[in-house]
């Protein structure tokens, strides 16, 4: 099938989510500087990065297909939840999430001949208390080693999640409600 869009991401989760709603795509990875700017809030940062990813791929494309970019950021106590450097860093992150809530922001941006648009999804995730043994076992599973916030909601860490307020797909990395809004505004039919 012909692609309907270009996905400016190599995330397997974003690909799965687009496939889930029947969107055909081809992948072209954006290479941008993701360094936060001084005094940039997480809300500003995540939207800027999603848009810059879409813009970067749009600029080098033949301009026939819309380009979808996305970025996901978590934070707790004003600290960004980044990918862990090693086990000790993952342990520190997971302990900071244990028995409390944190925020996940996912922005999705679309660039096309009609212009550009960005949507933001804000979700809150509550973790139950996590033991030291669970943190060690989870690290040993290999799953948290390349995940921002040292966990993936779609994997084994789902057992830590007591409650979610917002979008499950947004926490995974592509909020489907907001994505559908952007695509439908471009005339891309999702249900036919």
Phi, psi and omega in degrees: 000146178290140177291143176269334182214170168253130177263119181271057182198145175257009182297123177296329180292320178295321177297315178301317183292320176296319178298322180303323181261012172079022179269129176266144188205164165235154185258132170222116186282136176268137177246099182233163175278119184260017180292128177296146176276156178303134178064017178276125179287160175303325180295318178291317183299310185295323179289319178298315182294319178299315181291318179297324177296313180296317180297318182299316180286321178301315183299328181262002180274175177273006174067025178262335180241141173299151179245128180254124176241153179211155174212144180233137181221137173245155174207151176218133182050043179065012177256127178293141178265099183263178175291138181291144179282327183195185182301316182298322178292317177298318179300315179299315180297309183295324176295325179290338179267342185298129173062038178195181181255159173215167183253142174235126177247131172230124176254143176232135183230147179230128175245135179204182177296339179276355181123203181224151182211148181229140173235148181238135173245133179238119179238155175239136183237131177252124175264145168284174175295135180245133181276162176301320180295321179293320178299314180296316180294321179295317176300315181297337178291342181087346186295317186281354191292336179238024184248131173299135184079002178063025174203159173234125183295333184278357183245214185295335181293349177304334180288345179274344189273113180279322184202150177226130175242109183134226188242120175300314180293330176295319178293327177291334177131358177207098181292113188292326178300308181293323178297315179298321178301313180297315183292317181293327176296337177271001180085013179274117182279132182256344185242009180248000000 
